[in-house]
Amino acid sequence: MPLRTDGAALRERRTLKGLTIVEFAQLIDYNPDYVSEVELGRQNAGPHLLRKAAKILDCEIDDITNGVIPRKRSVTTPADSDTTPERAVA
């Protein structure tokens, strides 16, 4: 039974990596229109695309086929990491 690609998981991982669809398609050596069709669920990715995508996106193929979407990392700014201790209010 062929693996089904979860296009939403693929798109989420790509965008979290900061890649446009054109950049991602170039990195995996596929046509951006085809990648878009996969992300929209209109096409199913084959094993070759899945292997390349998983490598670029730093994940396992199962993460893409099973729809595992990573948690978004929170970004802290220098203002968020104030090292002064808080004073207790009496």
Secondary structure, 3 states (H helix, E strand, C coil): CCCCCCHHHHHHHHHHCCCCHHHHHHHHCCCHHHHHHHHCCCCCCCHHHHHHHHHHCCCCHHHHHCCCCCCCCCCCCCCCCCCCCCCCCC
